[in-house]
Each structure stands twice: as C-alpha cells, then as structure tokens.
Amino acid sequence: MDEPQIFISYRRDGGSYLAPWLCGKLKERGFDAFYDRKSMHAGRFDDQILVAITQSQDVLVLLSPNALDRCNNPEDWVRKEIEAAIALNKNIIPIMMDSFKFPADLPPSINPLRYYHGVEVTGASFEERLDYICSMLLSKPQAKYESLAKGILFLKAKQYKQAVACLENAALEELSNPEVYFYTAVALLEGKRPFLQPKKVIDRVLEQLETA
C-alpha cells in the first residue's frame, strides 16, 4: 500500500457521501488521501487502517451528527481511529457538519478531540471551506498527482486539449487510478453531447470508460 498523506476518518451513518467527495477534492489538489472504501487492498482491514493512520501526517475526522455517540464501545472503529491519531500525535482536524455536537461523556482516550482546532461546514459552504482546510494540513501536494490535478483544472477551464494531454500523462504515472480514465473520457467529449462527436472520438471515450 502506498503511504498516504491524509487519513479520513468518518462514521458511515451520515458521512459516507462526504468522505469520497473530500478524498476526490484533495486528490484534485495533488494530495494523497486514504478512506477505507476506496483505498483498501486485500487483507485485514483493521491492520490496513492502523498502518494508514501511522503513515499519514494529517487525520481529518468527519463529524456528522451523532458520529461519536457509539464511541463508549471500546471496539468501535471510529473510536479506535481517533485514539490512534491522538496517541501518534497526528495533525488532527475535526470537520464538524451541520447539527453536530460533542457528547458530554466522551471516553478519556478520545476526549482531547474536542480541543483540537476544527472547521465547521455546511453542505453549501464545504467547497468554500476546502481552501481553509488545506491551509491547515501539514501534507504537501504530491508530484505523482501533479498531472491529474492540472488535467482537472484544465477540464474545469474548458481547455480540453490541454486537459487530455495532462490526463494522458497522469495515466502513465498512475495506471491503477480509475479517476484518470474517467476525466479523460469527459475531456475527450469537449463539453459536447456524445452523438455530436465523430465515431473515432466515441471509440476513445468508450476505451477510457472501459479501462476505468
């Protein structure tokens, strides 16, 4: 497993949609982030999670409503992730979503979480707060994601040829990342409906999607 820079801890009830979104946004900016449903390989999940926390510089704790309510159970995995991050003195950033409140009776092992400087977000403001969250990270963008990050920026700017060139470089750097091929397919369409594209372009788009 590659060493991640950023570990994303979350409760699936309430946080399962935000974790992949945040992971994708961080990768767009060149960061290497880990969250369990996308970053795990074959083998014991508990070992992989603890190794990922150990290797990461930053731990983002997504605090959806009631995310910490089950943490009185010593076997709860959100509790274990926070305990490990605190014990390893990681740069912990709580991200507090709408209606989240810290329980009054957190276990002593994770009670320090309430004192870490965090970020309050709403669904509408999250993208705006992303710059601030990135400014709190110790991690720096990775060179191996530079082509992907540039490709996505060109795509957003509707500079499709430059986007395709960067994304093709990204595919050479990171063959196993399906996002590279998905964004390449989108860039090849150049903002047009598929039926308006010539067959050779459609064939390239389908090839990218099949690879993804």
C-alpha positions in Angstrom: 0.0 0.0 0.0 1.4 3.4 -0.9 1.9 5.7 2.0 -1.0 8.2 2.3 -0.5 11.7 3.5 -4.1 12.2 4.8 -6.3 9.8 6.6 -10.1 10.5 6.5 -12.0 9.1 9.5 -15.8 9.1 9.3 -18.9 7.4 10.5 -20.7 5.7 7.6 -24.0 6.8 9.0 -24.0 10.4 7.9 -20.5 10.6 6.5 -20.4 8.0 3.7 -21.2 10.5 1.0 -18.8 13.2 2.2 -15.7 11.0 2.6 -15.3 10.1 -1.1 -16.2 13.6 -2.1 -13.5 15.0 0.2 -11.0 12.4 -0.9 -11.6 13.3 -4.6 -11.3 17.0 -3.9 -8.0 16.5 -2.1 -6.7 14.4 -5.0 -7.7 17.1 -7.4 -5.3 19.4 -5.5 -2.5 16.9 -5.6 -2.8 15.3 -2.1 -2.7 11.6 -1.4 -5.6 10.7 0.8 -7.0 7.5 2.3 -10.5 6.5 3.2 -11.5 2.9 3.7 -13.9 2.1 0.9 -11.6 3.2 -1.9 -8.1 2.8 -0.6 -8.2 -0.6 0.9 -6.5 -3.7 -0.6 -6.9 -7.4 0.1 -6.1 -8.4 3.6 -7.2 -7.4 7.1 -9.0 -4.1 7.1 -8.0 -3.3 10.7 -4.3 -3.7 10.0 -4.6 -1.5 6.9 -6.4 1.2 8.7 -3.9 1.4 11.6 -1.0 1.3 9.2 -2.6 4.2 7.1 -3.0 6.3 10.3 0.6 5.6 11.3 1.9 6.6 7.9 -0.3 9.8 7.5 0.7 13.2 8.6 -2.9 14.5 8.8 -6.1 12.9 10.1 -9.4 14.6 9.1 -12.2 13.5 11.4 -15.6 14.0 9.7 -18.1 14.6 12.5 -21.6 14.1 11.2 -24.5 14.3 13.7 -24.2 11.6 16.3 -20.8 10.4 14.8 -19.3 10.0 18.3 -22.4 8.5 20.1 -21.1 4.9 19.9 -17.6 5.7 21.0 -18.2 4.4 24.5 -17.8 1.0 23.0 -14.0 0.2 23.1 -14.4 -1.9 19.9 -16.0 1.0 17.9 -13.8 1.7 14.9 -14.3 5.5 14.8 -13.1 5.5 18.4 -10.1 3.3 17.6 -9.1 5.6 14.7 -9.3 8.7 16.8 -7.4 7.0 19.7 -4.6 6.0 17.3 -4.4 9.5 15.8 -4.2 11.1 19.2 -1.7 8.6 20.6 0.5 9.1 17.5 0.3 12.9 17.8 -1.0 13.3 14.3 -2.2 16.7 12.9 -5.9 16.1 13.7 -8.5 18.4 12.0 -12.1 17.9 13.2 -14.6 18.8 10.4 -17.9 19.5 12.1 -21.0 19.1 9.9 -24.5 20.6 10.4 -26.1 19.8 13.8 -23.0 18.0 15.2 -22.4 18.4 18.9 -19.7 16.8 21.1 -21.2 14.3 23.6 -20.7 15.3 27.2 -19.3 11.9 28.2 -16.6 11.0 25.7 -14.2 8.3 26.8 -10.9 9.9 28.2 -8.9 8.4 25.4 -10.7 10.5 22.8 -11.9 13.4 24.9 -9.0 15.6 23.7 -10.6 15.6 20.2 -12.9 18.4 21.4 -10.0 20.7 22.0 -8.4 20.4 18.5 -8.9 23.4 16.2 -11.6 22.3 13.8 -13.7 23.6 10.9 -17.5 24.0 10.9 -19.1 23.3 7.5 -22.5 23.1 5.8 -23.3 21.3 2.6 -23.4 24.7 0.8 -20.2 26.0 2.3 -18.0 22.9 2.2 -16.3 23.7 -1.1 -15.6 27.3 0.1 -14.1 25.9 3.3 -11.8 23.5 1.4 -9.1 26.1 0.9 -9.0 26.8 4.6 -8.9 23.0 5.4 -6.0 22.6 3.0 -4.2 25.5 4.7 -4.3 23.5 8.0 -2.6 20.4 6.5 1.0 19.5 7.1 0.9 17.4 4.0 2.1 18.9 0.7 0.8 18.1 -2.8 2.5 15.0 -4.3 4.4 15.3 -7.6 2.9 12.0 -8.8 -0.6 13.6 -8.8 0.5 16.8 -10.5 -0.6 15.8 -14.0 -4.0 14.7 -12.7 -4.5 17.9 -10.8 -3.5 20.0 -13.8 -5.7 18.0 -16.1 -8.8 18.5 -13.9 -8.0 22.3 -13.7 -7.8 22.5 -17.5 -11.0 20.5 -17.8 -12.8 22.9 -15.4 -11.5 25.8 -17.5 -12.8 24.1 -20.7 -9.3 23.8 -22.1 -10.0 20.3 -23.3 -6.9 19.6 -25.4 -4.6 20.6 -22.6 -6.7 18.6 -20.2 -6.4 15.4 -22.4 -2.6 15.9 -22.6 -2.2 16.2 -18.8 -4.5 13.3 -18.1 -2.7 11.0 -20.6 0.5 11.8 -18.6 -1.4 11.0 -15.4 -2.4 7.6 -16.8 1.3 6.8 -17.4 2.1 7.9 -13.8 -0.8 6.1 -12.1 -2.2 3.3 -14.2 -4.5 1.9 -11.5 -6.4 5.2 -10.7 -9.9 4.9 -12.4 -10.5 8.7 -12.0 -7.7 9.4 -14.5 -9.6 7.5 -17.3 -13.0 8.9 -16.3 -11.8 12.5 -16.5 -10.0 11.7 -19.8 -13.3 10.5 -21.2 -15.0 13.7 -20.2 -12.3 15.8 -21.6 -12.4 14.0 -25.0 -16.1 14.9 -25.3 -15.1 18.6 -25.1 -18.3 19.6 -23.4 -20.5 18.2 -26.3 -23.1 15.5 -26.3 -21.7 12.1 -27.4 -23.9 11.9 -30.5 -22.3 15.1 -31.8 -18.8 13.6 -31.8 -17.3 11.6 -34.6 -17.0 7.8 -34.2 -13.3 7.9 -33.5 -13.8 10.2 -30.5 -16.6 8.0 -29.2 -14.3 4.9 -29.5 -11.6 6.7 -27.5 -14.2 7.7 -24.9 -15.5 4.1 -24.6 -11.9 2.8 -24.3 -11.3 5.2 -21.4 -14.5 4.2 -19.6 -13.8 0.5 -20.0 -10.4 1.0 -18.6 -11.8 2.9 -15.6 
